[in-house]
Amino acid sequence: MKTPVPPALVAVVGPVEPALLAAWTAHYRRLGVERFHLAFHFPDHVHDAWQHQLLAVSRDLGIVPVRISTGPWHEHTNTQLRDSLREQAGTGWHLIADSDEFQAHPAQLTEVIAEAEAAKQKVIGGLMLDRATNDGRLALWRPETGLDRAFPLGGHLTHRLLKGDPRKIVLAHSSVTMTSGNHRAPGHKPALDRLACVHHFKWRSGVLDDLRRRVDRFTSREWAEHTSAVRSEASRLLQHIDRHHGRIDVADPRLAFRHVTLDRLPDGWAAEASKIATTWRPHTPQSQSGSTISSPSP
């Protein structure tokens, strides 16, 4: 059987810290990714200096952005940019990851793709695992500390507290259409016994301002939304943080936070992820579109 070529990585990048972009790029290069198809989108509140610094880091990393856009972060913005990147990436397999998502797979990327092709599957799934600090603070991290040391805990914040969809399509053939948020591919079901772990490093310093801005802009209709799911999940996180004095309650047993690392799947991951992916249901009919606050931070 012919060994598949490494997938092209497709991502829409918001105004993240340049150090996070560097760590993210290094992570996927270690997984074997060679081609990066990135679009950068900067809402109006992002200063020019931040844009220039992030784009300079991208070029230093050897990645020339396919597209740079500015303006409102409508709910459809990410989807439209993602789809144009996939078209530009061409025929073959695409790895889809937000800039705060670091995937861990049960085997090498080319191996998991070969297994999917042998089973005549065109998508590979994953499940989000939210990363947090030891005490739940939304910390400012430094690259010399490393993400695993700064955010050593992994738990199920997204779906058990925020009522968001934790399921992800992490790899898809170019012939497959995907929904908003990369949660589903209509007509295609990923194998549930080989789900990737999508380490979600969203809960960093500065995210609360992003979430408050998102709620305000969607509520005022300055940014267009298709459902209230994104706003509702952001509001649940902000309310939780207020109740717990500015922190995530990592001691809450429902959230199942425990120590994990990027270099291997969490203990018992296959059974845990399969059970969650099988039993998860949207919180309300409105949230069936699959939108969650896991999209890049505006």
C-alpha positions as CSV (number, residue, x, y, z in Angstrom):
1,M,0.0,0.0,0.0
2,K,1.3,3.4,-1.0
3,T,2.3,5.6,2.0
4,P,0.2,8.8,2.0
5,V,2.0,12.1,1.8
6,P,1.8,14.4,4.9
7,P,-1.4,16.5,5.0
8,A,-1.4,20.2,4.3
9,L,-2.3,22.2,7.4
10,V,-5.1,24.7,7.0
11,A,-5.8,27.3,9.6
12,V,-7.3,30.7,10.2
13,V,-5.2,32.6,12.6
14,G,-6.4,35.5,14.8
15,P,-4.3,38.0,16.8
16,V,-2.6,35.4,19.0
17,E,0.7,35.9,20.8
18,P,3.6,35.5,18.4
19,A,5.1,32.9,20.8
20,L,2.0,30.8,20.5
21,L,2.2,30.8,16.7
22,A,5.8,29.7,16.9
23,A,5.0,26.9,19.4
24,W,2.0,25.8,17.3
25,T,4.1,25.7,14.1
26,A,6.9,23.7,15.8
27,H,4.3,21.2,17.2
28,Y,2.9,20.4,13.8
29,R,6.3,20.3,12.1
30,R,7.2,17.6,14.7
31,L,4.1,15.7,13.6
32,G,5.4,15.8,10.0
33,V,3.5,18.7,8.5
34,E,5.5,20.4,5.7
35,R,2.9,22.6,4.0
36,F,1.1,25.4,5.9
37,H,-1.8,27.2,4.3
38,L,-2.7,30.1,6.7
39,A,-5.0,33.1,6.6
40,F,-4.6,35.8,9.2
41,H,-7.7,37.8,10.2
42,F,-7.4,41.0,12.3
43,P,-10.6,42.6,13.7
44,D,-10.6,46.4,14.0
45,H,-9.4,46.6,17.6
46,V,-6.1,44.9,16.8
47,H,-3.2,47.5,16.7
48,D,-1.1,47.6,13.5
49,A,2.1,46.9,15.6
50,W,0.6,43.5,16.7
51,Q,-0.4,42.6,13.2
52,H,3.1,43.5,11.8
53,Q,4.8,41.5,14.6
54,L,2.7,38.4,14.1
55,L,3.1,38.5,10.3
56,A,6.9,39.0,10.7
57,V,7.1,35.9,13.0
58,S,5.1,34.0,10.4
59,R,7.7,34.9,7.7
60,D,10.5,34.1,10.1
61,L,9.0,30.6,10.5
62,G,9.1,30.2,6.8
63,I,5.3,30.5,6.3
64,V,4.0,33.0,3.8
65,P,0.3,33.7,4.5
66,V,-2.1,32.8,1.8
67,R,-4.4,35.7,2.8
68,I,-4.5,38.6,5.2
69,S,-7.9,40.2,6.0
70,T,-9.2,42.7,8.5
71,G,-12.6,43.8,9.7
72,P,-15.5,42.3,11.8
73,W,-15.2,38.7,12.9
74,H,-18.6,37.5,11.7
75,E,-19.6,34.0,12.6
76,H,-19.2,33.0,8.9
77,T,-15.7,34.7,8.5
78,N,-13.7,31.8,9.8
79,T,-15.7,29.3,7.6
80,Q,-15.2,31.3,4.4
81,L,-11.5,31.8,5.0
82,R,-11.0,28.1,5.9
83,D,-12.8,26.9,2.7
84,S,-10.8,29.2,0.5
85,L,-7.6,27.9,2.1
86,R,-8.7,24.3,1.5
87,E,-9.3,25.1,-2.2
88,Q,-5.9,26.6,-2.4
89,A,-4.3,23.6,-0.7
90,G,-5.5,21.4,-3.5
91,T,-6.3,17.7,-3.7
92,G,-5.4,15.4,-0.8
93,W,-5.7,15.3,2.9
94,H,-6.0,18.5,5.0
95,L,-5.2,18.9,8.7
96,I,-7.6,21.4,10.2
97,A,-6.5,23.1,13.4
98,D,-7.2,26.5,15.1
99,S,-4.1,28.3,16.3
100,D,-4.8,27.3,19.9
101,E,-5.4,23.6,19.1
102,F,-2.5,21.2,19.4
103,Q,-3.4,17.7,18.1
104,A,-2.0,14.4,19.5
105,H,-2.7,11.3,17.4
106,P,-2.5,7.6,18.2
107,A,0.1,7.1,15.4
108,Q,2.0,9.1,12.9
109,L,-0.1,11.3,10.6
110,T,0.7,9.2,7.5
111,E,-0.2,6.1,9.4
112,V,-3.6,7.3,10.6
113,I,-4.4,8.6,7.1
114,A,-3.4,5.2,5.6
115,E,-5.7,3.4,8.1
116,A,-8.5,5.7,7.2
117,E,-8.0,5.1,3.5
118,A,-7.9,1.4,4.0
119,A,-11.2,1.6,5.8
120,K,-12.6,3.9,2.9
121,Q,-13.0,6.8,5.3
122,K,-12.4,10.4,4.3
123,V,-12.4,12.0,7.7
124,I,-10.5,11.5,11.0
125,G,-12.0,12.8,14.2
126,G,-10.7,14.2,17.5
127,L,-12.1,15.4,20.8
128,M,-11.1,18.6,22.6
129,L,-9.3,18.5,25.9
130,D,-9.2,22.0,27.5
131,R,-5.8,22.8,29.1
132,A,-5.5,24.9,32.3
133,T,-3.1,26.0,34.9
134,N,-2.7,24.1,38.2
135,D,-4.9,26.7,40.0
136,G,-7.2,27.6,37.2
137,R,-5.7,31.1,36.6
138,L,-5.8,32.5,33.1
139,A,-2.1,32.8,33.0
140,L,0.3,34.8,30.8
141,W,2.8,32.2,29.6
142,R,6.3,32.6,28.4
143,P,7.8,30.4,25.6
144,E,10.7,29.4,27.8
145,T,8.2,27.8,30.3
146,G,6.5,25.7,27.6
147,L,2.8,25.0,27.2
148,D,2.9,21.7,29.1
149,R,4.4,23.3,32.2
150,A,2.3,26.5,32.1
151,F,-1.0,24.6,31.5
152,P,-0.4,21.1,32.9
153,L,-4.0,20.1,33.4
154,G,-6.4,18.8,30.8
155,G,-10.2,18.5,31.3
156,H,-13.6,18.7,29.7
157,L,-14.6,22.4,30.2
158,T,-16.0,23.0,26.7
159,H,-18.9,20.5,26.7
160,R,-19.5,19.9,30.4
161,L,-19.6,23.6,31.5
162,L,-19.9,25.6,28.3
163,K,-22.3,23.2,26.6
164,G,-20.2,23.4,23.4
165,D,-19.5,20.6,20.9
166,P,-16.1,19.0,21.8
167,R,-16.0,16.9,18.6
168,K,-13.6,17.9,15.9
169,I,-12.8,16.8,12.4
170,V,-9.0,17.0,12.5
171,L,-8.2,15.5,9.2
172,A,-10.3,15.5,6.1
173,H,-9.9,14.7,2.4
174,S,-10.2,17.7,0.1
175,S,-13.4,16.2,-1.3
176,V,-15.2,16.5,2.0
177,T,-17.3,19.5,3.1
178,M,-17.1,20.6,6.7
179,T,-19.4,22.6,9.0
180,S,-18.6,25.8,10.9
181,G,-16.1,25.2,13.7
182,N,-14.8,22.0,12.1
183,H,-17.1,19.9,14.2
184,R,-18.8,17.8,11.6
185,A,-18.5,16.7,8.0
186,P,-22.0,16.0,6.7
187,G,-22.3,12.5,5.3
188,H,-19.1,11.3,7.0
189,K,-18.5,9.7,10.4
190,P,-15.0,9.4,11.9
191,A,-14.0,6.2,13.5
192,L,-14.7,6.6,17.2
193,D,-12.0,4.2,18.5
194,R,-9.1,6.2,17.1
195,L,-9.9,9.8,18.0
196,A,-7.1,12.3,18.3
197,C,-6.7,14.4,21.5
198,V,-7.1,18.1,20.6
199,H,-5.3,20.0,23.3
200,H,-7.1,23.3,23.6
201,F,-4.9,26.1,24.9
202,K,-7.6,28.8,24.8
203,W,-7.7,29.7,28.5
204,R,-4.8,32.1,28.6
205,S,-4.3,35.7,29.8
206,G,-6.4,38.0,27.6
207,V,-9.1,35.6,26.7
208,L,-11.7,37.3,29.0
209,D,-11.5,40.5,27.0
210,D,-11.9,38.6,23.8
211,L,-15.0,36.8,25.1
212,R,-16.6,40.0,26.5
213,R,-15.9,41.7,23.1
214,R,-17.5,38.8,21.3
215,V,-20.6,38.9,23.4
216,D,-20.9,42.7,23.0
217,R,-20.4,42.7,19.2
218,F,-22.7,39.8,18.5
219,T,-25.4,41.2,20.8
220,S,-25.2,44.6,19.1
221,R,-25.2,42.8,15.7
222,E,-22.0,44.6,14.8
223,W,-20.8,41.1,14.1
224,A,-23.2,38.8,12.3
225,E,-24.2,35.5,13.9
226,H,-26.2,32.6,12.7
227,T,-27.1,31.1,16.1
228,S,-26.7,32.3,19.7
229,A,-24.4,29.4,20.5
230,V,-21.1,31.3,20.4
231,R,-22.5,34.1,22.6
232,S,-24.1,31.6,25.1
233,E,-20.9,29.6,25.6
234,A,-18.8,32.8,26.1
235,S,-21.4,34.0,28.6
236,R,-21.2,30.7,30.5
237,L,-17.5,30.9,30.8
238,L,-17.6,34.6,32.0
239,Q,-20.2,33.7,34.6
240,H,-18.1,30.8,35.8
241,I,-15.0,32.9,36.1
242,D,-16.9,35.6,38.1
243,R,-18.2,32.9,40.5
244,H,-14.7,31.6,41.1
245,H,-12.8,34.8,41.6
246,G,-11.2,35.0,38.2
247,R,-10.3,31.3,37.8
248,I,-11.5,28.1,36.3
249,D,-12.6,25.7,39.0
250,V,-10.2,22.9,38.1
251,A,-11.2,21.0,41.3
252,D,-14.7,20.5,40.0
253,P,-14.9,16.7,39.5
254,R,-17.4,17.1,36.6
255,L,-14.6,18.7,34.5
256,A,-12.2,15.8,35.1
257,F,-9.0,17.9,35.1
258,R,-5.8,15.9,35.5
259,H,-2.2,16.1,34.5
260,V,-1.5,15.5,30.8
261,T,1.2,16.2,28.2
262,L,1.4,16.9,24.5
263,D,3.8,14.1,23.7
264,R,1.3,11.2,24.3
265,L,-2.4,10.5,24.6
266,P,-3.9,10.7,28.1
267,D,-4.3,7.4,29.9
268,G,-7.5,5.7,28.8
269,W,-8.1,8.2,26.1
270,A,-9.5,5.9,23.4
271,A,-12.4,4.7,25.6
272,E,-13.0,8.2,27.3
273,A,-13.1,10.1,24.0
274,S,-15.3,7.5,22.3
275,K,-17.8,7.6,25.1
276,I,-18.0,11.4,25.0
277,A,-18.3,11.6,21.2
278,T,-21.0,8.9,21.2
279,T,-23.2,10.4,23.9
280,W,-22.7,14.2,23.4
281,R,-25.8,16.1,22.2
282,P,-26.3,19.8,21.5
283,H,-27.5,21.8,24.5
284,T,-30.3,23.5,22.5
285,P,-31.7,23.2,19.0
286,Q,-29.9,26.5,18.1
287,S,-26.5,25.0,18.8
288,Q,-26.8,22.2,16.2
289,S,-24.8,24.3,13.8
290,G,-21.8,23.3,15.7
291,S,-20.4,26.7,16.4
292,T,-18.3,27.0,19.6
293,I,-15.9,29.4,21.1
294,S,-13.1,27.2,20.1
295,S,-12.6,29.3,16.9
296,P,-9.6,31.6,16.8
297,S,-9.8,34.5,19.3
298,P,-11.1,37.6,17.6
